[in-house]
Amino acid sequence: MARIKPHTLSGFMELLPADQQKMERFMETLRQSYALYGFTPLDTPVIEAADVLLAKGGGETEKQIYRFEKGDSDLALRFDLTVPLAKYVALHYGELTFPFRRFQIGKVYRGERAQRGRFREFYQADIDVIGDGKLDIMNEAEIPAVIYRTFTALGLERFRIRVNNRKILNGFFAMLGLSERAGDVMRTIDKLDKIGADKVRETLTAELGVPDGAAAELMAFIACPGGTDDKLAFLAGYRGRNEVFDAGLDELSTVVGYLGAFGVPRENFEVDLTIARGLDYYTGTVYETVLTDHPEIGSVCSGGRYDNLAEYYTDKALPGVGISIGVTRLFYVLQEQKMLSEALLTAPAEAVVIPMDGECMAFAVETATVLRAAGVRTQVYFENKKFKQKIGYADRAGIPFALIIGGDEAARGVAAVKDMVSGEQESLTPAGAAEKITAALAARRATRLIRG
Amino acid sequence: MARIKPHTLSGFMELLPADQQKMERFMETLRQSYALYGFTPLDTPVIEAADVLLAKGGGETEKQIYRFEKGDSDLALRFDLTVPLAKYVALHYGELTFPFRRFQIGKVYRGERAQRGRFREFYQADIDVIGDGKLDIMNEAEIPAVIYRTFTALGLERFRIRVNNRKILNGFFAMLGLSERAGDVMRTIDKLDKIGADKVRETLTAELGVPDGAAAELMAFIACPGGTDDKLAFLAGYRGRNEVFDAGLDELSTVVGYLGAFGVPRENFEVDLTIARGLDYYTGTVYETVLTDHPEIGSVCSGGRYDNLAEYYTDKALPGVGISIGVTRLFYVLQEQKMLSEALLTAPAEAVVIPMDGECMAFAVETATVLRAAGVRTQVYFENKKFKQKIGYADRAGIPFALIIGGDEAARGVAAVKDMVSGEQESLTPAGAAEKITAALAARRATRLIRG
């Protein structure tokens, strides 16, 4: 038979079983963490009508999009979860209760140039709160709590949630007479981490025509040193000069003020006036999250407040606040950095029952049935092989417990329960084995994905 | 601004939040149930190279496939999870441990003609066990246990797992001298439920040229009455006339013989000699699952044993056995039949904290933090509205408990915990509230998706 060489497309993540188990834990942690904050899960189609998906049009995105025809339909694969959310809220507006809090974890598609660590198919995990007409600042204040809880549940300890407010930047730009160039100035500042302060200043003066004095004041402003309270005190010095600035400072103060009530430790939080987030649609609080020991990775969870989620679909004012985790990329990076826990159980099962021969098969199956009823993930090794190969399977598959059943054990109603790591072995009834295994694995079952 | 009318493509399921919660429970139950039997989760790309996906080529599938070009690449969306599994096992053969047991729940795409209850994007939930060269019959015997456990965990009680063995049919066809027409005869029998016995007989004689006598014997064979034991006894009467038949009967006897050890009640199982499963690649045990009260729905979980998973990619013999649940279609049908439980919690949260004014906000947030730490899915209603609107939100969103916090409560460190169904209200500390809500919701949290 003529054969096709099997391959997986470049830029598409396909994990081996042990790594996939880690990814599943990642997803499960995200689902639980988001649900705990009262976000409801959504699932929207991967394929949408191209005119719907590209309503906003233009930009870098359009070139990367997977777009094709099927019959008479012009179709496209979603490239983020925000546009589908906008469509969903506009389409189902009358059937939703606002503020509408949803999370969505799903694959999105961007035909980027293939390179190491860049994916064309990748999971995003988003949460958003959408208001009907208005949305209180407290929704923005709650976001750091969701981020903190999520990363803590993943096992991460050393991370920082960086927060800024676009109104503070816009108000400050206005003070400097730079309002007309606010967008360009914002995008330039956003590159600070990448290109450095000198280059930012040069771009501001040489390319954007910002006067030297204003550029100097701007650079001093974003370089403001100290902790959160120092920065709030520094910002307070500008009060009364611009209404937008004052509103932004009030909002930022609210966000900071409620950190304690939301259970977010101060050491996992900082005000960072350099965060602008390039996207034009953010209008209030903006968020980034960085791993303290790996700043080179950049932000692993970002987002912000916006005023119009769905302006391309509806005249309803739908302000919102949301954050997104690039799950596939983050998983890739955590793997690269060897930050994923080795203690996490990644075997296909927690126990494998090994009958010595066909005579013991019925009792082996009954034993597996008891273990499963007790919640132990269990396989039976059914193949007719030599014992060495049977036990070798348990070893290769990394299954922590093997229950060996020969004629003697079957007659006595017990199994020889072997701890595959220590090699210790003990005769137990099926119920006793379930109890022992459940107790022995309790800690490993609770292992967090990321090493703290 | 020019606006695009938001819409979702026909044939693409997009659920409202309460229904999506039910779907999430469906998925979660499948994941847990499959994992309990030692199947490891896999995730493969939605997009594959067209030559890989269509290695088998031809057939109805090719017309339905979503195929398109991106740059120089000829791409296609997966139309099932079996072909990607074949690719995966062939590609990663050296890195897998056999028998390889995997489950996969994912979206697949078929551009079928749009009609009610037919989907172009739908979830399949598959399990397969793949052997390296050989695979013991016990793997086939275990499949009914997985089906039984899965549907029971979903809450279903009245269902039947129907089992047949292709070797029995093929052996019997050989006895009748119909071996050369076995494929056509098999496909005709497979239509029995749809077209009835008379039409099947007519097709056999008029179209396939089966002699009247053979057709009569065949019709009597598949119409064999009685329970599982009657049928095994009936089949035993044909022993010794054909080796393939005898092998099939041995296998079927093994599957039946271990039902008890696997914990499958006899009333949820039956041997059904009419089940052929149209697909050519099944070679041994075949499975269907029907809802006792809704036979018109057809099989909701089907599959079988095959000899060569990946013959288009590798010369390795990779026999396997697997089953598939068409999740999206089954969910749709269960909804239509009003079989989904009304008791399942589908609200975005289990509790909503309602501060009466900004003065009580900090204590309201602290209360929510305590509830979340105790595992209660909690929202805070942050919007500055009248009390009637605040409590109206809890009502509309279907959130079972509201914790109302005014100045008096905040000062005393308590919340007025209102049961939104009974209307009863009681003052409790945040920890006390968490305890009460957890206890009150224990039964609803454990509610199964399907009404028993």
Interface residues (C-beta under 8 A of the other chain):
Chain A: M1 R3 I4 K5 P6 H7 T8 L9 F12 M13 E14 L15 L16 P17 Q20 Q21 M23 E24 A35 L36 Y37 G38 F39 T40 P41 L42 D43 T44 P45 V46 I47 E48 A49 D51 V52 A55 Y66 F68 E69 K70 G71 S73 L75 A86 K87 Y88 A90 L91 H92 E95 L96 T97 P99 R101 R102 K107 Y109 G111 E121 G131 K134 L135 D136 M138 N139 E142 A145 R149 Y258 A261 F262 G263 A310 E311 Y312 Y313 T314 D315 A347 P348 A349 V352 M361 A362 F363 V365 E366 T369 R372 A373 G375 R377 T378 Q379 V380 F382 E383 N384 Y393 R396 A397
Chain B: M1 R3 I4 K5 P6 H7 T8 L9 F12 M13 E14 L15 L16 P17 Q20 Q21 M23 E24 A35 L36 Y37 G38 F39 T40 P41 L42 D43 T44 P45 V46 I47 E48 A49 D51 V52 A55 Y66 F68 E69 K70 G71 S73 L75 A86 K87 Y88 A90 L91 H92 E95 L96 T97 P99 R101 R102 K107 Y109 G111 E121 G131 K134 L135 D136 M138 N139 E142 A145 R149 Y258 A261 F262 G263 A310 E311 Y312 Y313 T314 D315 A347 P348 A349 V352 M361 A362 F363 V365 E366 T369 R372 A373 G375 R377 T378 Q379 V380 F382 E383 N384 Y393 R396 A397
